[in-house]
Amino acid sequence: MKKIALMCSTLALTAAVFAPSAMAAETKLAPAVIAIVDMQKVQEKSTAYQSMVKQRDKYVAELKAEVAKDEAALRKMEESINKERTTLTQEELVKKVDQFRTKMQEFQQKVQSRQEAIYKSFSTGTTKLTKEAFDPAVSEVAEKKGANMVTGSSQMMQFSPEFDITDEVVVIMNKKMPKFDLPKPKADK
């Protein structure tokens, strides 16, 4: 009786193990037709992406100029405190040093906030460019070429140039979105 029970459980286990294999054999996947996109080349040749980079660089340059001006004012304030150090009472010195520290903290927070705003603006722009121009261009070229899989060239160790659809993607992107206005960075402070 134990032999029969053991044989039945072995048969049930064997059926459970091999049943998914039988089902997988029934559903065959289509052969992979791969297309490759070089993202670095897309960024270099996309007119919309390049316009975003120029706008971001302009915002960064403006921030650098503002930072230089604020740093000069802070240095001047620090030099003033150092010159007056011997003539001020301890209480007055502490008050001026505290004011300087407060200004320094405000300056650092302002710079960080502005940097984050520029990053967020560029990131938002990149996402929108991807959704509205890049993804549709990749889909269009992949469909035209009969590709059912698209990957980045950085993930491939070696491939034949005929799989590269980058130039065609860029042409479609540049027609669909020749320019892109980056959202103006909005800092909290």
C-alpha positions in Angstrom: 0.0 0.0 0.0 2.9 2.3 0.8 4.5 1.5 -2.5 1.3 2.5 -4.4 1.0 5.8 -2.5 4.7 6.6 -3.1 4.3 5.8 -6.8 1.2 7.9 -7.1 2.9 10.9 -5.4 6.0 10.4 -7.6 3.7 10.5 -10.7 1.9 13.6 -9.5 5.2 15.3 -8.8 6.6 14.4 -12.2 3.4 15.6 -13.9 3.6 18.9 -12.1 7.3 19.4 -13.0 6.9 18.7 -16.7 3.5 20.3 -17.3 4.9 23.9 -17.5 7.5 22.6 -20.0 4.8 21.1 -22.2 2.8 24.4 -22.1 5.9 26.5 -22.9 6.6 24.3 -25.9 3.2 25.1 -27.3 3.8 28.9 -27.2 6.7 29.8 -29.4 8.3 33.2 -29.4 8.9 35.1 -32.6 12.6 35.3 -33.6 14.3 38.4 -32.2 14.8 41.2 -34.7 17.0 43.7 -32.9 17.7 47.3 -33.6 20.3 49.4 -31.9 20.2 53.1 -30.9 23.3 55.1 -29.9 22.0 57.5 -27.2 25.1 59.6 -27.2 24.8 60.2 -30.9 21.1 61.0 -30.5 22.0 63.7 -27.9 24.7 65.1 -30.1 22.6 65.3 -33.2 19.1 66.1 -31.9 18.5 69.8 -32.4 15.9 69.8 -29.6 18.3 68.2 -27.1 21.1 70.6 -28.1 18.8 73.6 -27.6 18.0 72.3 -24.2 21.7 72.0 -23.3 22.3 75.6 -24.5 19.4 76.8 -22.3 20.6 74.8 -19.3 24.2 76.2 -19.8 22.7 79.7 -19.9 20.9 79.2 -16.6 24.1 77.7 -15.1 26.2 80.7 -16.3 23.6 83.1 -14.8 23.8 81.2 -11.5 27.6 81.3 -11.5 27.6 85.1 -12.1 25.1 85.5 -9.2 27.2 83.2 -7.0 30.3 85.2 -7.7 28.6 88.5 -6.8 27.2 87.0 -3.6 30.5 85.5 -2.6 32.2 88.9 -3.1 29.6 90.5 -0.8 30.2 87.8 1.8 34.0 88.1 1.6 33.6 91.9 2.1 31.4 91.3 5.1 33.9 88.8 6.6 36.8 91.3 6.0 34.8 94.0 7.7 34.3 91.8 10.8 38.0 90.9 10.9 39.0 94.6 10.7 36.6 95.6 13.5 37.4 92.6 15.7 39.7 94.6 18.0 37.3 97.6 18.3 34.1 95.7 18.9 32.8 94.4 22.2 32.5 90.7 22.6 28.7 91.0 22.4 28.9 93.1 19.1 31.4 90.7 17.6 29.2 87.7 18.4 26.2 89.5 16.9 28.1 90.3 13.6 29.5 86.8 13.4 26.0 85.3 13.8 24.7 87.7 11.1 27.6 86.5 8.8 26.8 82.8 9.5 23.1 83.4 8.8 23.9 85.1 5.5 26.3 82.3 4.6 23.6 79.7 5.3 21.1 81.6 3.3 23.6 81.8 0.4 24.3 78.1 0.5 20.6 77.2 0.6 19.9 79.6 -2.3 22.7 78.1 -4.4 21.5 74.6 -3.7 17.9 75.5 -4.4 18.8 77.1 -7.8 21.0 74.1 -8.8 18.2 71.7 -8.0 15.8 73.9 -10.0 18.1 73.8 -13.0 18.5 70.0 -12.7 14.7 69.5 -12.3 14.0 71.7 -15.3 16.5 69.8 -17.5 15.2 66.5 -16.3 11.6 67.5 -17.0 12.6 68.7 -20.4 14.5 65.4 -21.2 11.5 63.3 -20.1 9.1 65.4 -22.3 11.5 65.2 -25.3 11.8 61.4 -24.8 8.0 60.9 -24.7 7.1 63.3 -27.5 9.9 62.8 -30.0 12.4 60.0 -29.1 10.0 57.2 -28.3 7.7 57.8 -31.2 10.7 58.0 -33.6 12.2 54.8 -32.3 8.8 53.0 -32.6 8.3 54.3 -36.2 11.8 53.2 -37.4 11.6 49.9 -35.5 8.2 49.1 -37.1 9.4 50.1 -40.6 12.5 47.9 -40.2 10.5 45.0 -38.7 12.4 45.1 -35.4 10.7 43.7 -32.3 13.4 44.7 -29.9 15.4 47.9 -29.6 18.4 48.4 -27.3 21.1 50.9 -26.7 24.5 50.6 -28.3 26.1 50.8 -24.8 24.5 47.5 -23.9 26.0 45.7 -26.9 29.5 44.5 -27.0 29.6 44.1 -30.8 27.0 44.5 -33.5 26.8 44.9 -37.3 26.2 48.5 -38.4 23.1 47.5 -40.3 21.3 47.1 -37.0 22.0 50.7 -36.0 18.9 52.9 -36.5 20.2 56.0 -34.8 20.5 58.3 -37.8 16.9 57.5 -38.9 15.6 58.1 -35.4 17.4 61.5 -35.2 16.0 62.6 -38.6 12.4 61.9 -37.4 13.1 63.5 -34.0 14.4 66.7 -35.6 11.3 66.9 -37.9 8.9 66.2 -35.0 10.6 68.5 -32.5 13.3 70.8 -34.1 13.6 73.0 -31.0 12.6 72.6 -27.3 12.0 75.4 -24.8 13.3 74.3 -21.5 10.9 75.0 -18.6 12.3 78.0 -16.6 14.0 76.8 -13.4 11.9 77.8 -10.4 13.9 77.8 -7.1 12.1 77.7 -3.8 14.1 80.7 -2.6 
